[in-house]
Amino acid sequence: MKKPSSRKQGKVSKSIVFSLVFLVLGFILSYSYSNSLLAEPSEENFLSSDFEKEERYREELIEQLERNKTLREEMQVKQEELQNYESSFSDGAEAVSDMATEAEKLRRYVGLMPVEGTGLKIVLEDGEYNGQSANPNNYIVHESHVFQVIHELYISGAEAIAVNGQRIHANSTIICTGPVIEVDGVQYPAPFTIEAIGKPDVLSASFELSGGVLDQLVNDNIVVTMDEGLAIQMPALLSES
């Protein structure tokens, strides 16, 4: 039996190699084609993707609407809080304004600040002495007469009072020493001018009441004159003027 020649064996080997090469190449081409089919989106994939996007946008829109609703509710609450604060601030401002007005009235009353305004002036003079009278003191102005006028004026709403230009305050002292009156250590002879800042018509009406202060002064032989509606200025107690 003859052995195959070496030339024939070489041809067989080359055939096998070529067959293997073509087999591998075919496998690679087939694999690449399959991947390309998977990579290309189909119409069905497009439809599915659009639906998912639309659904996602719808969910985001709903979330945003809910968020806007929450923000509107929070804003309404804040507006109500702001209105309440403004209302309380307004009430507080009115209270502070009332307190400031009251404080100013008190400062005017105790004489800590200069004041000016309309009011009236009452002048008290000694009566004409009748020689037949046993007691001449019955015809001169005493501290009790000045006190009567000051007390009545304060009751009638006087904001400030001065005697002969000197401010009267809560602790003022008025003492009669013979023919003169001493106001807080300062002596003044008659006549005595009492000025009061306030509503002139109210002050005068109270002073002239029947059986009131005016009638009592006249009965004590005191000469009384009154001018109302005057512009009056008074310095503060600590002022040097």
C-alpha positions as CSV (number, residue, x, y, z in Angstrom):
1,M,0.0,0.0,0.0
2,K,1.3,3.5,-1.0
3,K,1.7,6.2,1.5
4,P,0.2,9.6,0.6
5,S,2.7,12.0,-0.7
6,S,3.8,15.0,1.2
7,R,2.4,17.4,-1.5
8,K,-1.1,15.9,-1.1
9,Q,-0.8,16.3,2.7
10,G,0.0,19.9,2.3
11,K,-3.1,20.6,0.3
12,V,-5.3,18.9,2.9
13,S,-3.8,21.0,5.7
14,K,-4.4,24.2,3.7
15,S,-8.0,23.3,3.2
16,I,-8.5,22.7,6.8
17,V,-7.0,26.1,7.7
18,F,-9.1,27.9,5.2
19,S,-12.2,26.2,6.4
20,L,-11.5,27.2,10.0
21,V,-10.8,30.8,8.9
22,F,-14.1,31.1,6.9
23,L,-16.0,29.5,9.8
24,V,-14.7,32.0,12.3
25,L,-15.3,34.9,9.9
26,G,-18.9,33.8,9.4
27,F,-19.4,33.6,13.1
28,I,-18.1,37.1,13.6
29,L,-20.3,38.5,10.8
30,S,-23.3,36.7,12.2
31,Y,-22.6,38.1,15.7
32,S,-22.1,41.6,14.5
33,Y,-25.4,41.5,12.5
34,S,-27.3,40.2,15.5
35,N,-25.9,43.1,17.7
36,S,-26.9,45.6,15.1
37,L,-30.4,44.4,15.1
38,L,-30.6,44.7,18.9
39,A,-29.1,48.1,18.8
40,E,-31.5,49.6,16.3
41,P,-34.7,50.7,18.0
42,S,-37.9,49.4,16.5
43,E,-41.0,51.4,16.0
44,E,-42.4,49.5,19.0
45,N,-39.5,50.6,21.1
46,F,-40.0,54.3,20.0
47,L,-43.7,54.1,21.0
48,S,-42.8,52.6,24.4
49,S,-40.2,55.3,25.0
50,D,-42.6,58.2,24.1
51,F,-45.3,56.8,26.4
52,E,-42.8,56.5,29.3
53,K,-41.7,60.1,28.7
54,E,-45.2,61.4,28.6
55,E,-46.1,59.5,31.7
56,R,-43.0,60.9,33.5
57,Y,-43.9,64.5,32.4
58,R,-47.4,64.0,33.6
59,E,-46.2,62.8,37.0
60,E,-43.8,65.8,37.3
61,L,-46.6,68.2,36.4
62,I,-48.8,66.7,39.1
63,E,-46.0,67.0,41.6
64,Q,-45.5,70.6,40.6
65,L,-49.2,71.4,40.9
66,E,-49.2,69.9,44.4
67,R,-46.2,71.9,45.3
68,N,-47.8,75.1,44.1
69,K,-50.9,74.4,46.1
70,T,-48.8,73.9,49.2
71,L,-46.9,77.1,48.6
72,R,-50.2,79.0,48.1
73,E,-51.5,77.7,51.4
74,E,-48.2,78.6,53.1
75,M,-48.4,82.1,51.6
76,Q,-52.0,82.6,52.8
77,V,-50.9,81.6,56.3
78,K,-48.0,84.1,56.2
79,Q,-50.4,86.8,54.9
80,E,-52.7,86.2,57.8
81,E,-49.8,86.3,60.3
82,L,-48.6,89.6,58.7
83,Q,-52.1,91.1,59.0
84,N,-52.3,90.1,62.6
85,Y,-48.9,91.6,63.2
86,E,-49.8,94.8,61.5
87,S,-53.0,95.0,63.5
88,S,-51.2,94.4,66.8
89,F,-48.5,96.9,65.7
90,S,-51.2,99.5,65.0
91,D,-52.8,98.8,68.4
92,G,-49.4,99.1,70.0
93,A,-48.6,102.3,68.1
94,E,-51.9,103.8,69.3
95,A,-51.2,102.7,72.9
96,V,-47.7,104.2,72.7
97,S,-49.2,107.4,71.2
98,D,-51.8,107.6,74.1
99,M,-49.0,107.0,76.6
100,A,-46.9,109.7,75.0
101,T,-49.8,112.1,75.1
102,E,-50.5,111.3,78.8
103,A,-46.8,111.7,79.6
104,E,-46.7,115.1,78.0
105,K,-49.8,116.2,80.0
106,L,-48.1,115.0,83.2
107,R,-44.9,116.9,82.3
108,R,-46.9,120.0,81.6
109,Y,-48.8,119.5,84.9
110,V,-45.7,119.2,87.0
111,G,-44.0,122.0,85.2
112,L,-41.1,120.1,83.6
113,M,-41.6,121.7,80.2
114,P,-42.6,125.2,79.0
115,V,-46.2,125.5,77.8
116,E,-48.3,127.9,75.8
117,G,-51.9,128.0,74.7
118,T,-55.2,129.7,75.2
119,G,-56.7,130.1,78.6
120,L,-57.9,132.8,81.0
121,K,-56.4,135.2,83.5
122,I,-57.9,136.0,86.9
123,V,-56.7,138.9,88.9
124,L,-57.3,139.1,92.7
125,E,-57.0,142.5,94.4
126,D,-57.5,143.7,97.9
127,G,-60.9,145.2,98.6
128,E,-61.4,148.9,99.5
129,Y,-61.0,149.1,103.2
130,N,-63.9,150.4,105.2
131,G,-62.6,152.3,108.2
132,Q,-65.7,151.3,110.2
133,S,-64.7,147.7,109.9
134,A,-63.0,146.3,113.0
135,N,-60.6,144.0,111.1
136,P,-58.8,145.2,107.9
137,N,-57.8,141.5,107.1
138,N,-61.3,141.1,105.9
139,Y,-60.4,143.2,102.8
140,I,-57.1,141.7,101.7
141,V,-56.3,138.6,99.6
142,H,-55.2,135.6,101.6
143,E,-53.5,132.4,100.5
144,S,-56.9,130.6,101.0
145,H,-58.4,132.8,98.2
146,V,-55.5,131.9,95.8
147,F,-55.8,128.2,96.7
148,Q,-59.6,128.4,96.0
149,V,-59.0,129.7,92.5
150,I,-56.1,127.3,91.7
151,H,-58.1,124.3,92.9
152,E,-61.2,125.2,90.9
153,L,-59.1,125.8,87.7
154,Y,-57.4,122.4,88.1
155,I,-60.8,120.7,88.6
156,S,-62.1,122.4,85.4
157,G,-59.2,120.9,83.4
158,A,-56.5,123.5,83.5
159,E,-53.3,122.1,82.1
160,A,-50.9,124.6,83.7
161,I,-51.2,127.4,86.2
162,A,-49.0,130.3,87.2
163,V,-49.2,132.9,89.9
164,N,-47.6,136.2,89.0
165,G,-45.7,134.4,86.2
166,Q,-44.4,131.6,88.5
167,R,-45.4,128.0,87.6
168,I,-47.4,126.1,90.1
169,H,-46.6,122.4,90.6
170,A,-47.9,119.5,92.7
171,N,-45.8,120.4,95.7
172,S,-46.1,124.2,95.5
173,T,-46.5,126.1,98.8
174,I,-48.5,129.3,99.1
175,I,-48.2,131.3,102.4
176,C,-49.7,134.6,103.4
177,T,-47.3,136.9,105.2
178,G,-49.1,140.1,106.0
179,P,-49.9,142.1,102.8
180,V,-47.8,139.7,100.6
181,I,-48.1,136.1,99.5
182,E,-45.2,133.8,99.3
183,V,-45.2,131.2,96.4
184,D,-42.5,128.6,96.8
185,G,-40.4,131.0,98.7
186,V,-40.9,134.0,96.4
187,Q,-42.9,136.9,97.8
188,Y,-45.5,138.8,95.7
189,P,-47.6,141.8,96.7
190,A,-51.1,142.3,95.6
191,P,-52.6,142.2,93.0
192,F,-52.2,138.5,92.3
193,T,-52.5,137.4,88.7
194,I,-53.5,133.8,88.2
195,E,-53.1,132.4,84.7
196,A,-54.4,129.1,83.5
197,I,-54.0,127.3,80.2
198,G,-57.0,125.2,79.1
199,K,-60.4,125.6,77.5
200,P,-61.4,129.2,78.3
201,D,-65.1,128.6,78.1
202,V,-65.0,125.6,80.4
203,L,-62.7,127.3,82.9
204,S,-64.7,130.5,83.1
205,A,-68.1,128.6,83.3
206,S,-66.8,126.6,86.3
207,F,-65.3,129.7,88.0
208,E,-68.6,131.6,87.6
209,L,-71.0,129.0,88.8
210,S,-73.7,130.3,91.1
211,G,-72.5,129.9,94.7
212,G,-69.1,128.9,93.5
213,V,-65.6,130.4,93.9
214,L,-66.4,133.8,92.3
215,D,-69.3,134.4,94.6
216,Q,-67.2,133.4,97.7
217,L,-64.4,135.8,96.7
218,V,-66.9,138.7,96.3
219,N,-68.5,137.9,99.6
220,D,-64.9,138.2,101.2
221,N,-64.6,141.7,99.7
222,I,-62.0,140.6,97.1
223,V,-62.0,142.5,93.8
224,V,-62.0,139.9,90.9
225,T,-61.4,140.6,87.2
226,M,-61.3,137.9,84.6
227,D,-60.1,137.8,80.9
228,E,-60.6,134.7,78.8
229,G,-59.4,133.6,75.4
230,L,-55.9,134.9,75.9
231,A,-52.7,133.5,74.5
232,I,-50.6,132.5,77.5
233,Q,-47.0,131.3,77.8
234,M,-45.4,129.8,80.8
235,P,-41.7,128.7,81.3
236,A,-40.7,125.4,82.7
237,L,-40.0,125.2,86.5
238,L,-36.2,124.8,85.9
239,S,-36.1,127.6,83.3
240,E,-34.2,130.8,84.3
241,S,-36.5,133.0,82.2
